[in-house]
């Protein structure tokens, strides 16, 4: 029987896929339903029908899960950023761990991976140190909706730290300020413990560097540079990677996509004699050099295309005494970069990822190239959203961890 758009059906949800949509079955087809949980029976309306799957909108929850809670945000049905507002935080972490294990098995073809216990966020709300809101006519200021064009007006974001919401309220209360915002303008709200809450419109001038506290010391961070948005989990992740460095005790460490130098400086603090950091963004490298000097350690930082410089960098180190840390953007690693790492065969690779699907794809290549995954751990950097961080350790297959 062919499924038809607009048909209302009852579905039993048996899983929650990566991305946050519940998965059920009807007439032999998978049905994906946002806002649902494992074990629920729901009434849905089909919105998209394909040969092997359908998408649907939730109409009613006939049998609710025991893990279902009241959402903390009144915009959760319109703002696409949060997909787990309706689930207890403990269940959210459990779902994400299951998704990670499933993706590494299904996409990566990995078996017998040692998964360490997932690291939950100290705060499931009020943790974000940065939000970027967009202006639209009729004095709207908020996040883009599902169509990536329409702005959902946001008076306060439950994910943001309180000082950001306080500044946002003041900003919104100024009719003159809102009227002067051009359509599509981006307003960034940023907070650090040292600097307090700040905001800027588009790329206007102002405070260029912020100070972020970290387990390795205060870090100078250019305001347009990347830095993790959850200070509590970021500190736990940095401490974990620092411990991995200490445990492996390499002579050489290369930190690819090094940002402002967190992992590289941590390695130097542990006494690694030769530390190199490579990052495309020159403003981040300048900050990394300043951070290195301020914290009294020696590292070599280079601003360059990571993929282009990888081969030359790996040729400068002794593979059997080397550790490589890779912390790429969400799209993961290019095939040529993976080939370069495999050819060089550094003894240890630590892969920090914010996208488990591309992580699984890349791990499959590294394992085929002679590496073994010795451990993987989830760090829930982004509670209430579909995203999370992972730290995966690989060793050359013939080397015992």
C-alpha positions in Angstrom: 0.0 0.0 0.0 1.5 3.4 -1.1 1.6 6.0 1.6 0.0 9.4 0.8 0.8 12.8 2.0 -1.8 14.1 4.4 -2.8 10.6 5.7 -3.2 10.4 9.4 -1.9 7.2 11.0 -1.0 5.8 14.4 2.6 4.8 14.8 4.7 3.1 17.5 8.1 4.7 18.0 10.8 2.2 18.5 14.0 4.4 18.3 15.2 7.9 18.1 17.6 8.6 15.2 20.7 10.9 15.2 19.1 14.3 14.6 16.4 13.8 17.2 13.5 12.4 15.2 11.6 9.4 16.5 11.5 6.3 14.2 8.4 4.2 13.7 7.1 1.9 11.0 3.9 1.9 9.0 3.0 -0.4 6.1 6.6 -1.6 6.0 8.0 1.9 5.7 10.1 3.8 8.3 8.3 6.9 9.5 10.3 9.8 11.1 8.5 12.0 13.6 10.1 14.9 15.4 9.2 15.4 19.0 8.7 11.7 19.8 10.4 9.2 22.1 11.1 5.5 22.2 8.1 3.5 23.4 5.5 6.1 22.5 2.4 5.5 20.4 1.5 8.6 18.5 -1.0 10.0 15.9 0.8 11.6 13.0 0.1 13.2 9.6 2.4 12.2 6.8 4.2 15.2 5.2 6.6 13.5 2.8 6.4 10.0 1.3 9.1 8.1 -0.4 9.5 4.5 -1.5 11.1 3.3 1.8 10.4 6.0 4.3 8.1 8.8 5.2 8.2 12.0 7.3 5.4 13.1 9.5 4.2 15.8 11.9 3.1 14.9 15.4 -0.6 15.4 16.0 -1.2 13.7 19.4 0.7 11.5 21.9 -1.5 8.5 22.6 0.9 6.7 25.0 3.6 9.0 26.4 7.1 7.9 27.5 8.0 8.0 31.1 11.0 10.2 30.1 8.8 12.9 28.5 8.9 16.3 30.3 7.4 19.7 29.9 9.6 21.7 27.5 11.5 24.6 29.1 11.1 26.8 26.0 7.8 28.1 24.7 9.3 28.2 21.2 10.3 24.5 21.0 7.7 23.7 18.4 8.9 26.6 16.1 12.6 27.0 16.8 14.6 24.1 15.1 17.7 24.4 17.3 16.4 22.2 20.2 15.1 18.7 19.5 15.2 17.3 23.0 13.3 19.9 25.1 10.6 17.3 25.7 12.9 14.6 27.2 14.6 14.2 30.6 18.3 15.1 30.4 19.3 11.6 31.6 17.4 10.0 28.7 18.8 12.5 26.2 22.4 11.5 27.1 21.4 7.8 26.8 19.9 8.4 23.4 23.0 10.2 22.1 25.2 7.5 23.4 23.1 4.9 21.5 23.3 7.0 18.4 27.1 7.3 18.6 27.5 3.6 19.0 25.0 2.9 16.1 26.8 5.3 13.7 30.2 3.9 14.4 28.9 0.4 13.8 26.7 1.2 10.8 28.8 3.8 8.9 32.3 3.0 10.3 31.9 -0.8 10.4 33.6 -0.7 13.8 33.2 -3.6 16.2 34.4 -4.1 19.8 35.0 -0.4 20.4 35.6 0.5 24.0 33.1 3.2 24.8 33.8 5.1 28.0 30.9 6.4 30.0 29.4 9.5 28.4 30.1 12.8 30.1 27.0 14.8 30.7 26.9 18.6 30.9 26.9 20.1 34.4 24.0 22.3 33.1 21.4 21.2 30.6 20.1 24.8 30.3 21.7 28.1 30.8 25.1 26.9 29.5 25.7 28.7 26.2 28.3 31.5 26.3 27.5 32.6 22.7 24.3 33.1 20.7 23.9 34.7 17.3 20.5 36.2 16.5 19.2 37.5 13.1 17.2 40.6 12.4 14.1 40.7 10.2 11.4 43.2 9.4 8.7 43.9 11.9 11.5 44.2 14.6 12.0 40.5 14.8 15.3 39.3 16.3 15.9 35.6 16.8 17.0 32.3 15.2 16.2 31.1 11.7 13.3 28.7 11.4 13.2 25.4 9.5 13.2 27.2 6.1 16.5 28.9 7.1 15.0 32.3 6.1 12.1 33.1 8.4 13.2 34.4 11.8 11.6 33.0 15.0 11.4 36.0 17.4 13.3 35.1 20.6 12.8 37.2 23.7 15.1 34.9 25.7 16.9 31.6 25.0 16.9 29.0 27.8 20.2 27.6 26.5 22.1 30.9 27.0 23.7 32.0 30.3 21.7 34.4 32.3 24.0 37.4 31.6 23.4 37.0 27.9 19.6 36.9 28.3 19.8 40.0 30.5 21.7 41.9 27.8 19.3 40.6 25.2 16.4 41.9 27.1 18.0 45.4 27.4 18.8 45.3 23.7 15.3 44.3 22.7 13.7 47.0 24.9 15.3 49.7 22.8 12.8 50.4 20.0 15.4 52.7 18.3 18.1 50.0 18.3 15.7 47.4 16.8 14.5 49.9 14.1 18.1 50.7 13.1 19.0 47.0 12.5 19.1 46.3 8.8 17.2 43.2 7.6 19.4 40.1 7.9 21.8 41.8 10.3 23.4 39.3 12.7 23.7 40.3 16.4 26.2 38.2 18.4 25.8 38.0 22.2 28.9 36.6 24.0 29.9 36.0 27.6 33.0 35.1 29.5 33.5 35.1 33.3 36.2 37.7 32.9 34.6 40.0 30.4 30.9 39.6 31.3 28.2 39.8 28.6 28.9 41.7 25.4 27.2 42.1 22.0 28.1 43.4 18.6 26.3 43.8 15.3 27.8 42.1 12.2 31.5 42.8 12.2 31.5 46.2 13.9 34.5 47.2 15.9 34.8 46.8 19.7 36.5 44.4 22.1 38.6 42.2 19.8 39.9 39.7 22.4 38.1 38.0 25.2 39.5 36.0 28.1 38.3 32.4 28.6 39.1 30.5 31.8 40.4 26.9 31.1 42.0 24.1 33.0 45.4 25.1 31.5 45.1 28.8 32.3 43.4 31.9 30.9 43.1 31.9 27.2 43.0 34.9 24.9 40.2 34.3 22.3 39.5 36.7 19.4 35.8 37.4 19.4 35.4 36.0 15.9 37.5 32.9 16.6 36.1 29.5 17.4 35.8 28.5 21.0 33.6 25.9 22.6 30.2 27.3 23.7 29.7 25.3 26.9 32.4 26.2 29.5 31.6 23.4 31.8 32.0 20.6 29.3 34.8 22.3 27.5 36.9 22.2 30.7 36.1 18.5 31.1 37.1 17.8 27.5 40.4 19.7 27.7 41.3 17.9 31.0 40.5 14.6 29.3 42.7 15.3 26.3 45.4 16.6 28.6 45.3 13.3 30.5 45.6 11.4 27.2 48.7 13.4 26.3 50.2 12.7 29.8 49.4 9.0 29.5 51.0 8.6 26.0 54.0 10.9 26.8 55.0 11.6 23.2 58.1 13.3 22.1 56.4 15.1 19.2 52.8 16.4 19.1 51.0 18.0 16.2 47.8 19.8 16.9 45.8 20.1 13.6 43.0 22.7 13.6 44.6 24.0 16.8 42.5 27.2 17.2 43.9 29.4 20.0 46.2 26.6 21.1 44.4 24.8 23.9 45.6 21.2 23.3 49.1 22.2 22.1 49.7 24.3 25.2 48.4 21.5 27.4 51.0 19.2 25.7 53.8 21.7 26.4 52.7 22.0 30.0 53.0 18.2 30.3 56.6 18.5 29.1 56.3 17.3 25.5 59.5 18.6 23.9 58.3 19.3 20.4 54.8 20.8 20.0 53.4 22.1 16.7 50.0 23.7 16.1 48.5 24.4 12.6 45.3 26.4 12.0 44.0 28.2 8.9 42.6 31.3 10.8 45.5 33.7 11.3 43.8 35.6 14.0 43.5 32.4 16.1 47.2 31.6 15.5 48.2 35.1 16.7 46.2 34.5 19.9 47.8 31.0 20.3 51.2 32.6 20.2 50.2 35.1 22.8 48.6 32.4 25.0 51.8 30.3 24.7 54.0 33.2 25.9 51.6 34.2 28.7 51.5 30.7 30.1 55.3 30.3 29.9 55.6 27.4 27.5 57.2 26.8 24.1 55.2 25.7 21.0 55.5 26.4 17.3 52.3 27.7 15.7 51.7 28.2 12.0 48.8 29.8 10.1 48.2 27.7 7.0 45.8 25.4 5.2 45.9 22.3 7.4 45.5 19.8 4.6 48.2 21.5 2.5 50.7 21.5 5.3 50.0 18.1 6.8 52.5 16.1 4.8 55.4 18.5 5.5 54.5 18.7 9.2 54.4 14.9 9.6 57.7 14.5 7.8 59.4 16.6 10.5 58.6 14.1 13.3 59.4 10.5 14.2 56.3 8.5 13.8 57.0 6.0 16.6 57.2 8.9 19.1 54.4 11.1 17.8 50.9 12.0 18.8 48.5 13.7 16.4 45.4 15.6 17.6 42.8 16.4 15.0 39.8 18.7 15.8 38.2 19.4 12.4 35.0 21.3 11.6 31.7 19.4 11.3 32.4 18.2 7.7 35.3 16.1 9.0 38.5 15.3 7.1 39.4 15.4 3.5 40.4 12.1 1.9 43.9 13.4 1.0 44.5 14.4 4.7 43.5 10.9 5.9 45.8 9.4 3.3 48.7 11.6 4.5 48.2 10.6 8.2 48.0 6.9 7.2 51.2 7.2 5.1 53.0 8.9 8.0 51.7 6.4 10.6 52.1 8.5 13.8 51.7 6.0 16.7 48.7 7.8 18.3 45.8 9.8 16.8 43.3 11.6 19.0 40.3 12.6 16.9 38.0 15.3 18.6 34.8 15.5 16.6 31.5 17.4 16.8 29.8 15.3 14.1 29.5 11.5 14.8 28.5 10.7 11.2 31.6 12.2 9.6 33.7 10.8 12.5 32.4 7.3 11.7 33.2 7.8 8.0 36.8 8.9 8.8 37.4 6.3 11.4 36.6 3.6 8.8 39.4 4.9 6.6 41.9 5.2 9.4 41.2 1.6 10.6 41.5 0.3 7.1 44.9 2.1 7.0 46.3 0.3 10.0 44.9 1.9 13.1 42.8 0.4 15.9 40.2 2.4 17.9 41.2 1.9 21.5 38.5 4.1 23.1 35.7 6.6 22.4 33.9 8.9 24.7 31.0 11.2 24.3 31.0 14.8 25.8 27.6 16.4 25.7 28.6 19.9 24.7 25.2 20.8 23.3 22.4 19.7 25.6 18.8 19.9 24.2 20.2 19.9 20.7 21.0 17.0 18.4 24.7 17.6 18.6 27.5 16.4 20.8 31.3 16.1 20.9 33.4 12.9 21.0 37.0 12.1 21.7 38.3 9.0 20.0 41.8 7.5 20.5 43.5 5.4 17.8 46.8 3.6 17.9 48.7 1.8 15.2 47.2 -1.7 15.1 50.4 -3.5 16.2 51.0 -1.2 19.2 49.3 -2.1 22.4 47.5 0.9 24.1 
